[in-house]
Amino acid sequence: MRTVHGVAGASSLQDDWTPAPEPALIRKARILLPEQRSAVEAAVYNRAALRAGDSFGGPAIIEQDDTTTLLTPGWQCRVDTLGNLLARAHDT
């Protein structure tokens, strides 16, 4: 899945990802998940500050202006050179 942010009539898409100049990790949060008996700690990331090549596992929360993504335990996320989040289940 690719999310494209642009203005109608834009002539081209961005060729590479330029992250915001702040740290990607915002904080840690205790969250409740249906499959867990108690709260678990999750890293909370600023989506705009993630850099190409960043990689992290769930549980994690990725916040951005228009949506929030929850990465549950057992999943790994990597940021590609275009800034896309590529999530896949851990091999077990």
C-alpha positions in Angstrom: 0.0 0.0 0.0 1.4 3.4 -0.9 0.0 6.7 0.5 0.5 9.6 -1.8 0.2 13.1 -0.4 0.0 15.8 -3.0 -2.0 18.5 -4.5 -4.4 17.7 -7.4 -2.7 18.5 -10.6 0.8 18.0 -9.2 3.2 17.2 -12.1 5.4 14.6 -10.2 5.9 12.6 -7.1 8.9 13.1 -4.8 11.7 10.8 -5.7 13.2 10.3 -2.2 12.3 10.8 1.4 13.5 13.8 3.4 12.7 13.3 7.1 11.9 16.1 9.6 15.0 17.2 11.5 13.8 16.0 14.9 14.2 12.7 16.7 11.9 9.9 15.4 11.3 8.4 18.8 8.9 10.6 20.7 8.2 8.6 23.9 7.3 5.3 25.3 3.6 4.5 26.2 1.8 1.8 28.1 -0.9 0.4 25.8 -3.6 -2.3 26.1 -3.8 -5.0 23.4 -6.6 -7.6 23.1 -4.2 -10.5 23.2 -2.2 -9.3 26.3 -3.3 -9.8 29.9 -1.8 -6.5 30.9 -0.5 -3.2 29.5 2.7 -3.4 27.3 5.3 -0.8 26.6 5.2 0.6 23.0 7.6 3.0 21.3 5.8 6.0 19.8 7.4 7.4 16.6 7.0 10.6 14.7 6.3 9.4 11.1 7.7 12.6 9.6 11.1 12.1 11.3 11.6 8.4 10.4 14.7 8.1 8.1 15.2 5.7 5.2 16.6 2.5 6.6 15.1 2.9 10.1 13.8 -0.4 11.4 11.9 -1.4 14.5 9.6 -4.0 15.9 6.2 -4.0 17.5 4.6 -3.0 19.7 5.0 0.5 18.3 2.8 3.4 17.4 3.6 5.6 14.4 1.9 9.0 14.6 1.5 11.4 11.6 -0.8 14.3 10.9 -3.6 12.4 9.2 -3.4 8.9 10.7 -1.9 6.7 13.4 -0.4 3.2 12.7 -0.3 0.5 15.3 2.4 -2.1 14.8 1.5 -5.1 17.0 4.0 -7.6 18.6 5.3 -10.0 16.1 5.6 -7.4 13.3 8.7 -5.6 12.0 8.7 -2.2 10.2 11.3 -0.7 7.9 11.3 2.7 6.1 12.3 2.5 2.4 14.1 5.3 0.4 10.7 6.8 -0.5 9.6 7.0 3.1 7.1 4.1 2.8 6.5 2.0 5.9 7.1 -1.7 5.0 5.6 -4.0 7.6 6.0 -7.7 7.7 5.4 -10.5 10.2 8.5 -11.8 12.0 9.6 -15.2 10.8 9.0 -17.7 13.6 
